[in-house]
Amino acid sequence: MTALIIRRKLAAAFATVKSAAQRVAFVATSVANAATTTTAAMARAVNGVGALLGALLLLLLPAQVEAQAFEVTEIVTQGVAARESAAQDATAMPAQQGASLANVSASGPVRIGILSFADEEATLDAWRETALHLEQQLRRPVTVLALTPATLDAAVAAGTLDFFISNQFVAVGYKKDWGASQLLTLIPADGREPDKAVGSALVVRAGTRVNSWKALSSQRIVSSDPRAFGGFLIFAGEMAKRGLDPQADLPGLSFVGFPQTSLLSKLWRNEADVAILPACVMEQAAARGDFPPGTFDVVLAKDSAGFGCAVSSELYPYTALSKLGQTSGKLATQVAKALLGVEAGSRAALDGGYQGWSVPVNDNRVFALKHLLREWPFQTNWQRVANAAMPWLAAIGLGLLLGYLHHLRIKRLVVKRTEALVTEIDQHRATQKAFNEQQRQFYRAQRVLLTGEMASGISHELKQPLAGIRYLTQGCLYRLSEDESEIKTALGGVLSQVDRAQHTIDRLRSFCQQPSCYELVRVDKLILDTLSLIAPELKRLKLTPALELTKVKARLDPALMTQVLVNVLLNALDAMAEVAAPELKIVLDTETETKSATETDSGAGHCQYRIRIIDNGCGLTPAQLSRLFFPFESTKSDGLGLGMVICKRIVEEHGGSISASNRATADACGDIHGLEISICLPGSPTHA
């Protein structure tokens, strides 16, 4: 039993050594074709290594595997000897060097890379008969290499390949940088159309239901490789069509490698919920008897009439043969002609798993898939951009360095000059502070002067008529009988309004004589109380104000602030007297906003809450707007021009500011649509 195990391991080792020997022979051949002295020496060295390797294997291995040892040694020795002979011939005729090199190049091996996600040895076995067919048709050696995506990229970049066989996604990607062009398309062995032969299938255990692509986010999903065309890439394109990102929207996604059938095993063992597989892999596994019939299903399946397998995606073209930019057109024609001659039942077709070759098919769907996945030519090659921009970046970097040194010099000078300006700035601040204090005293004196001069006259002129109205009203009340209650109620209202007017006059007289009576009040409730005072005017215009009031408490003088609100609201109603559909909006919020250009800033503190009164009346002209808060300036024929002045003084007494602005510019007829009065007050309001 131990001997059997050892022989099996040695056989596997031989397979690896054999593959390595083929690669050594390929490298020696490629280098020998350059016909240099160094090449011949390298070929002889490799030949010696091959002979030594064969001798060691004969000594160490039993008779059952001697044939394999001879095969490995023969691969190295024969391949290197042939290339060494070519190199010696090339170096022995210096007079005919150009012609000799041309002959060596023309008869050198045709190098074909096979993109492989599976076992390397299995890939080489599948394509060996195809390579022999090409050697017979071309009458020159053909070297086939099984390459992973990374090694294929490296080989294409190094120029060590003439042709490559890959999926359409990779073939299209090499077009820009390496001049790849598609020559032929492989025809699948099962007779599928080559232009619709590759798709992605979402395989689940039988009975599992997945009703939408978004439902995949909660599943455990396995795939072989993120660069597998028939599996993950086509699946990612279907996700992208639906606005989904597999990496971001599928937290349960994982990549487990090859072979593809291992994904079915994970489903079978309940280690995954969904497997992303190329179309027909599930059906082929069932046909081989790998799993019992009916074990798996395909979800989110699409209608694929004539395809023969369940598929969850759009179908794409099959594997393609492409030539690289440095490969001659004559050689490409010979290779294409030779492959088109492969018959469906030949050994090459059977081992390779295909029926034959056809002319290139339409690859527009592959370009559309690349567009969805944002790959070339729909994504910038930043490496090439970086290489092209490197000289410019170096120049910019040097410029920035010089600029930084200049900046340091300027910074040192600025520091010195700044130190000299510190004293001047301090003096300026002291001067500004003194100026602000004088300004506040000026406004206070102006308020005292204005209100003081007006208060006495208004008090004298109004108190006597109000007293007369009160006496007459009281006399009427005395003369009314008990059954005239409605008239008594009306006369009682007259008396309350007379008392309110007298109280307002008294407050106006004392305005410049004593500080305001501040108290904590609900500002929104104060606005509602003010609206109730002017309810008759609102009813006259059939107007219901639109209110946006935030519940706010603040310290202010309720009587004075009511006077401000009444004055502003009555002005708004007067402006809308001729409007067919008057609109009035009152907004109370606590957001701090930048003062408008027309706002008068009289040293008010920061705005903590704002009252905005907006109408759609006739508005004001720019000249009227600029003199709105000037004494004795009025747009009314019977106005005194003191209402807005008093409002301004009251608001400023509270440390705030009041401003006015037109809602919109004048229209084609020269009309202005409304005015907005904004009262901004400082303090620390609290939400009720």
ZAMARGU-4260 file (C-alpha; in steps of 0.2 Angstrom, whole numbers, plus 5000, padded with zeros to 4 digits):
<rodrens>
0) 5000/5000/5000 | 5014/5012/5004 | 5023/5008/4988 | 5007/5012/4979 | 5005/5029/4987
5) 5023/5033/4983 | 5021/5029/4965 | 5005/5039/4964 | 5014/5054/4971 | 5029/5051/4960
10) 5017/5051/4945 | 5010/5068/4950 | 5027/5074/4952 | 5032/5068/4935 | 5017/5078/4928
15) 5023/5094/4936 | 5041/5091/4930 | 5034/5087/4913 | 5025/5103/4912 | 5040/5113/4918
20) 5051/5104/4905 | 5039/5110/4892 | 5040/5128/4898 | 5059/5127/4899 | 5060/5121/4881
25) 5048/5135/4876 | 5059/5148/4884 | 5075/5140/4877 | 5067/5140/4860 | 5061/5159/4861
30) 5078/5164/4866 | 5087/5153/4853 | 5078/5162/4840 | 5087/5178/4843 | 5103/5169/4837
35) 5116/5176/4849 | 5131/5168/4857 | 5123/5170/4874 | 5108/5161/4868 | 5118/5146/4862
40) 5127/5144/4879 | 5110/5145/4888 | 5103/5132/4877 | 5118/5120/4881 | 5116/5124/4899
45) 5098/5119/4899 | 5102/5104/4889 | 5114/5098/4902 | 5102/5101/4916 | 5089/5091/4906
50) 5101/5076/4904 | 5106/5077/4923 | 5088/5077/4928 | 5084/5062/4917 | 5099/5052/4925
55) 5094/5056/4943 | 5076/5051/4939 | 5082/5034/4932 | 5092/5031/4948 | 5079/5036/4960
60) 5063/5029/4953 | 5056/5011/4951 | 5055/5003/4934 | 5036/5006/4932 | 5039/5025/4930
65) 5055/5024/4920 | 5046/5028/4904 | 5039/5044/4912 | 5057/5049/4917 | 5063/5046/4899
70) 5048/5057/4892 | 5053/5071/4903 | 5071/5070/4899 | 5067/5069/4880 | 5056/5084/4881
75) 5070/5095/4888 | 5084/5087/4878 | 5075/5087/4861 | 5068/5104/4862 | 5084/5112/4868
80) 5095/5103/4855 | 5084/5108/4841 | 5084/5126/4846 | 5103/5125/4849 | 5106/5119/4832
85) 5095/5134/4825 | 5106/5146/4835 | 5122/5138/4829 | 5116/5139/4811 | 5112/5157/4813
90) 5129/5162/4821 | 5139/5151/4808 | 5134/5162/4793 | 5138/5180/4797 | 5138/5185/4779
95) 5120/5179/4777 | 5114/5185/4794 | 5099/5194/4788 | 5092/5180/4778 | 5096/5167/4791
100) 5087/5177/4804 | 5072/5178/4793 | 5072/5159/4790 | 5073/5156/4809 | 5059/5167/4812
105) 5048/5160/4798 | 5051/5142/4805 | 5051/5146/4823 | 5037/5140/4834 | 5020/5147/4834
110) 5016/5152/4852 | 4998/5151/4857 | 4992/5155/4875 | 4976/5147/4882 | 4967/5156/4895
115) 4964/5143/4908 | 4955/5143/4925 | 4956/5124/4927 | 4970/5112/4930 | 4985/5116/4919
120) 4989/5099/4913 | 4971/5095/4909 | 4971/5111/4898 | 4987/5106/4889 | 4980/5088/4886
125) 4964/5096/4879 | 4973/5107/4866 | 4987/5095/4862 | 4979/5087/4847 | 4974/5104/4840
130) 4992/5110/4841 | 4998/5094/4832 | 4985/5098/4818 | 4992/5115/4817 | 5010/5108/4816
135) 5005/5097/4802 | 4996/5111/4792 | 5009/5124/4795 | 5024/5113/4794 | 5032/5122/4809
140) 5032/5119/4828 | 5017/5125/4838 | 5019/5129/4857 | 5004/5129/4868 | 5004/5137/4885
145) 4990/5136/4898 | 4990/5153/4907 | 4980/5160/4921 | 4973/5178/4919 | 4988/5186/4927
150) 5001/5176/4917 | 4992/5179/4901 | 4992/5198/4905 | 5011/5196/4908 | 5014/5186/4892
155) 5004/5198/4881 | 5013/5213/4888 | 5030/5204/4886 | 5026/5200/4868 | 5030/5181/4870
160) 5014/5176/4862 | 5008/5176/4844 | 4990/5171/4847 | 4979/5168/4862 | 4963/5158/4865
165) 4951/5166/4878 | 4934/5171/4882 | 4927/5186/4872 | 4928/5198/4887 | 4947/5196/4888
170) 4949/5196/4869 | 4940/5213/4868 | 4951/5220/4883 | 4967/5217/4873 | 4961/5227/4858
175) 4967/5244/4863 | 4984/5242/4871 | 4990/5226/4862 | 4981/5228/4845 | 4972/5211/4847
180) 4960/5206/4833 | 4948/5192/4833 | 4951/5179/4820 | 4940/5164/4823 | 4926/5159/4836
185) 4925/5142/4843 | 4909/5131/4840 | 4903/5122/4855 | 4903/5103/4855 | 4884/5103/4859
190) 4879/5112/4844 | 4875/5129/4852 | 4876/5144/4841 | 4893/5152/4844 | 4886/5170/4845
195) 4874/5164/4859 | 4884/5151/4869 | 4889/5158/4885 | 4878/5163/4900 | 4877/5163/4918
200) 4866/5152/4929 | 4861/5155/4947 | 4860/5137/4953 | 4851/5133/4970 | 4845/5117/4979
205) 4829/5111/4972 | 4814/5119/4981 | 4823/5135/4985 | 4814/5151/4979 | 4822/5167/4974
210) 4810/5179/4967 | 4820/5194/4963 | 4838/5200/4960 | 4837/5210/4976 | 4832/5195/4986
215) 4850/5188/4983 | 4857/5200/4996 | 4851/5189/5010 | 4859/5173/5002 | 4875/5164/5004
220) 4882/5165/4986 | 4898/5157/4979 | 4907/5160/4963 | 4923/5153/4956 | 4933/5169/4952
225) 4929/5187/4949 | 4937/5186/4932 | 4927/5171/4926 | 4917/5177/4911 | 4904/5163/4910
230) 4901/5165/4929 | 4903/5180/4939 | 4906/5194/4925 | 4890/5190/4916 | 4881/5189/4933
235) 4889/5206/4938 | 4882/5214/4921 | 4864/5208/4925 | 4866/5215/4943 | 4872/5232/4935
240) 4857/5232/4923 | 4846/5233/4939 | 4856/5246/4948 | 4865/5234/4959 | 4883/5231/4964
245) 4888/5213/4968 | 4902/5219/4979 | 4892/5231/4989 | 4874/5223/4988 | 4879/5205/4991
250) 4887/5204/5008 | 4886/5185/5007 | 4896/5183/4991 | 4913/5173/4991 | 4925/5166/4978
255) 4930/5148/4981 | 4941/5145/4965 | 4940/5131/4953 | 4934/5118/4947 | 4916/5124/4944
260) 4909/5108/4950 | 4916/5112/4967 | 4902/5125/4968 | 4889/5112/4966 | 4897/5102/4980
265) 4895/5117/4991 | 4877/5118/4987 | 4875/5099/4990 | 4883/5101/5007 | 4872/5116/5012
270) 4888/5127/5013 | 4880/5139/5001 | 4863/5145/4995 | 4866/5151/4977 | 4881/5146/4965
275) 4885/5157/4951 | 4890/5145/4937 | 4892/5145/4918 | 4876/5139/4909 | 4875/5121/4906
280) 4888/5116/4920 | 4873/5110/4931 | 4866/5100/4916 | 4883/5092/4912 | 4886/5087/4930
285) 4869/5079/4930 | 4872/5070/4914 | 4889/5063/4921 | 4879/5056/4936 | 4889/5067/4949
290) 4873/5071/4958 | 4855/5063/4959 | 4843/5070/4946 | 4832/5085/4952 | 4845/5090/4965
295) 4847/5108/4959 | 4837/5121/4950 | 4841/5137/4941 | 4832/5153/4948 | 4828/5169/4939
300) 4829/5160/4923 | 4827/5168/4906 | 4818/5162/4891 | 4832/5154/4880 | 4823/5145/4866
305) 4835/5133/4857 | 4849/5135/4870 | 4846/5118/4878 | 4851/5124/4896 | 4843/5134/4909
310) 4851/5152/4910 | 4848/5167/4921 | 4857/5180/4910 | 4859/5186/4892 | 4869/5175/4881
315) 4886/5180/4874 | 4898/5174/4861 | 4909/5158/4864 | 4928/5157/4865 | 4938/5166/4852
320) 4955/5165/4844 | 4964/5181/4843 | 4981/5187/4836 | 4991/5201/4844 | 4997/5216/4835
325) 5015/5210/4832 | 5009/5194/4823 | 5010/5195/4804 | 4994/5194/4794 | 5001/5180/4783
330) 5004/5169/4798 | 4987/5173/4805 | 4979/5169/4788 | 4988/5152/4788 | 4983/5148/4806
335) 4965/5153/4803 | 4964/5142/4787 | 4971/5127/4796 | 4959/5128/4811 | 4944/5131/4799
340) 4949/5114/4792 | 4947/5105/4809 | 4932/5093/4806 | 4919/5090/4820 | 4923/5072/4823
345) 4942/5073/4823 | 4953/5069/4837 | 4957/5088/4839 | 4939/5093/4841 | 4934/5078/4852
350) 4949/5082/4864 | 4946/5100/4864 | 4927/5099/4867 | 4922/5108/4852 | 4914/5105/4835
355) 4925/5116/4825 | 4929/5135/4821 | 4919/5148/4813 | 4922/5166/4807 | 4921/5179/4821
360) 4904/5183/4827 | 4897/5200/4833 | 4904/5205/4849 | 4893/5221/4852 | 4885/5212/4868
365) 4903/5210/4875 | 4906/5229/4873 | 4889/5233/4881 | 4894/5221/4896 | 4911/5231/4898
370) 4901/5247/4897 | 4890/5241/4912 | 4905/5235/4922 | 4914/5251/4918 | 4929/5243/4910
375) 4940/5248/4895 | 4936/5256/4883 | 4923/5264/4896 | 4936/5267/4910 | 4952/5277/4909
380) 4968/5267/4909 | 4976/5277/4924 | 4992/5268/4922 | 4995/5275/4904 | 4989/5292/4909
385) 5001/5292/4924 | 5016/5287/4913 | 5011/5301/4900 | 5009/5314/4914 | 5025/5309/4923
390) 5036/5323/4915 | 5023/5336/4918 | 5020/5330/4936 | 5039/5332/4939 | 5039/5349/4932
395) 5024/5354/4942 | 5032/5346/4958 | 5048/5357/4955 | 5037/5372/4952 | 5028/5369/4969
400) 5044/5366/4978 | 5051/5383/4972 | 5034/5391/4976 | 5035/5383/4993 | 5052/5390/4996
405) 5046/5407/4990 | 5031/5405/5002 | 5043/5402/5017 | 5052/5418/5013 | 5036/5428/5011
410) 5029/5420/5027 | 5044/5426/5037 | 5042/5444/5030 | 5023/5443/5034 | 5027/5438/5052
415) 5038/5452/5055 | 5026/5465/5047 | 5012/5457/5057 | 5021/5460/5073 | 5022/5478/5069
420) 5003/5479/5065 | 4998/5471/5082 | 4999/5487/5091 | 4990/5497/5078 | 4976/5484/5078
425) 4974/5485/5097 | 4972/5504/5095 | 4959/5502/5081 | 4949/5490/5092 | 4949/5502/5106
430) 4944/5516/5095 | 4930/5505/5087 | 4923/5501/5104 | 4923/5519/5109 | 4914/5523/5093
435) 4901/5510/5095 | 4897/5516/5113 | 4895/5534/5106 | 4884/5527/5092 | 4873/5518/5105
440) 4871/5534/5115 | 4867/5544/5099 | 4853/5532/5095 | 4846/5533/5113 | 4847/5552/5112
445) 4838/5552/5096 | 4824/5541/5102 | 4822/5552/5118 | 4822/5567/5107 | 4809/5561/5094
450) 4797/5552/5107 | 4799/5566/5119 | 4794/5579/5107 | 4780/5569/5100 | 4773/5562/5116
455) 4768/5578/5125 | 4759/5584/5110 | 4750/5568/5106 | 4746/5566/5124 | 4738/5583/5126
460) 4729/5582/5109 | 4722/5564/5112 | 4718/5563/5130 | 4705/5577/5130 | 4695/5569/5116
465) 4697/5552/5124 | 4691/5558/5140 | 4676/5566/5131 | 4672/5550/5123 | 4673/5541/5139
470) 4662/5553/5148 | 4649/5553/5134 | 4649/5534/5133 | 4647/5532/5152 | 4633/5545/5151
475) 4624/5534/5138 | 4627/5519/5149 | 4618/5527/5163 | 4603/5532/5152 | 4601/5514/5145
480) 4587/5503/5152 | 4591/5485/5158 | 4583/5477/5142 | 4596/5486/5131 | 4610/5474/5134
485) 4617/5473/5117 | 4620/5492/5116 | 4627/5491/5134 | 4640/5478/5128 | 4645/5488/5113
490) 4647/5504/5124 | 4657/5493/5136 | 4669/5489/5121 | 4671/5507/5117 | 4676/5511/5135
495) 4689/5497/5135 | 4696/5503/5118 | 4697/5521/5126 | 4706/5514/5141 | 4718/5505/5129
500) 4721/5520/5119 | 4725/5530/5135 | 4737/5517/5141 | 4746/5517/5125 | 4748/5536/5126
505) 4754/5534/5144 | 4767/5521/5138 | 4772/5532/5124 | 4775/5547/5136 | 4785/5536/5148
510) 4795/5528/5133 | 4810/5540/5135 | 4808/5542/5154 | 4810/5524/5160 | 4816/5507/5154
515) 4804/5494/5146 | 4795/5482/5156 | 4802/5465/5150 | 4795/5448/5155 | 4795/5431/5149
520) 4781/5428/5136 | 4776/5417/5122 | 4780/5426/5106 | 4768/5415/5096 | 4754/5418/5108
525) 4758/5437/5107 | 4756/5436/5088 | 4739/5427/5089 | 4733/5440/5102 | 4738/5454/5090
530) 4728/5446/5076 | 4713/5446/5087 | 4715/5465/5090 | 4714/5468/5071 | 4701/5454/5067
535) 4688/5467/5060 | 4701/5473/5047 | 4705/5455/5042 | 4686/5451/5041 | 4684/5467/5030
540) 4696/5460/5018 | 4690/5442/5019 | 4708/5437/5023 | 4714/5423/5034 | 4733/5424/5037
545) 4744/5409/5034 | 4753/5406/5050 | 4770/5396/5052 | 4773/5399/5071 | 4786/5390/5081
550) 4782/5389/5099 | 4795/5401/5107 | 4797/5410/5124 | 4807/5426/5125 | 4810/5441/5137
555) 4802/5456/5129 | 4790/5470/5133 | 4773/5463/5127 | 4764/5480/5126 | 4778/5488/5115
560) 4780/5473/5104 | 4761/5472/5101 | 4762/5490/5095 | 4775/5485/5083 | 4765/5471/5076
565) 4749/5481/5075 | 4757/5494/5065 | 4766/5483/5053 | 4750/5472/5050 | 4739/5487/5047
570) 4751/5494/5035 | 4751/5477/5026 | 4732/5477/5026 | 4731/5495/5019 | 4743/5490/5005
575) 4732/5475/5000 | 4716/5486/5000 | 4715/5485/4981 | 4721/5468/4978 | 4708/5455/4972
580) 4715/5441/4981 | 4725/5447/4996 | 4737/5436/5005 | 4746/5438/5022 | 4759/5426/5029
585) 4767/5427/5046 | 4782/5416/5050 | 4790/5414/5067 | 4806/5404/5068 | 4822/5403/5078
590) 4835/5401/5064 | 4849/5413/5063 | 4849/5421/5046 | 4861/5434/5038 | 4854/5452/5037
595) 4847/5457/5021 | 4854/5472/5011 | 4840/5483/5017 | 4841/5479/5035 | 4846/5493/5047
600) 4860/5487/5058 | 4860/5498/5074 | 4872/5487/5084 | 4859/5473/5087 | 4865/5457/5094
605) 4864/5441/5085 | 4847/5436/5078 | 4840/5422/5089 | 4822/5422/5082 | 4814/5431/5068
610) 4796/5437/5064 | 4792/5439/5046 | 4776/5447/5039 | 4774/5445/5021 | 4760/5452/5010
615) 4756/5453/4991 | 4751/5471/4991 | 4758/5486/4980 | 4775/5485/4988 | 4787/5500/4988
620) 4798/5509/4976 | 4817/5509/4979 | 4816/5527/4984 | 4802/5524/4996 | 4810/5508/5003
625) 4826/5517/5006 | 4817/5531/5017 | 4805/5519/5025 | 4812/5522/5043 | 4814/5541/5041
630) 4803/5552/5052 | 4788/5560/5043 | 4790/5550/5027 | 4774/5542/5023 | 4766/5534/5007
635) 4748/5538/5014 | 4740/5554/5010 | 4734/5556/5028 | 4750/5548/5037 | 4762/5556/5048
640) 4777/5545/5044 | 4780/5541/5062 | 4773/5523/5063 | 4788/5514/5056 | 4800/5525/5065
645) 4792/5521/5082 | 4793/5502/5077 | 4811/5504/5073 | 4815/5512/5090 | 4805/5499/5099
650) 4814/5485/5091 | 4831/5493/5093 | 4826/5495/5112 | 4825/5476/5112 | 4842/5475/5104
655) 4835/5469/5088 | 4833/5475/5070 | 4819/5478/5058 | 4821/5477/5039 | 4810/5478/5023
660) 4812/5471/5006 | 4801/5469/4991 | 4796/5451/4987 | 4800/5451/4969 | 4806/5463/4956
665) 4794/5473/4946 | 4785/5464/4932 | 4782/5470/4914 | 4769/5482/4920 | 4780/5490/4933
670) 4770/5482/4947 | 4779/5476/4963 | 4771/5461/4971 | 4771/5463/4990 | 4783/5468/5004
675) 4791/5458/5017 | 4795/5465/5035 | 4807/5455/5045 | 4809/5458/5064 | 4825/5450/5070
680) 4827/5450/5089 | 4842/5443/5100 | 4841/5434/5116 | 4840/5416/5122 | 4823/5410/5116
685) 4817/5393/5123 | 4805/5382/5114 | 4788/5380/5123
</rodrens>
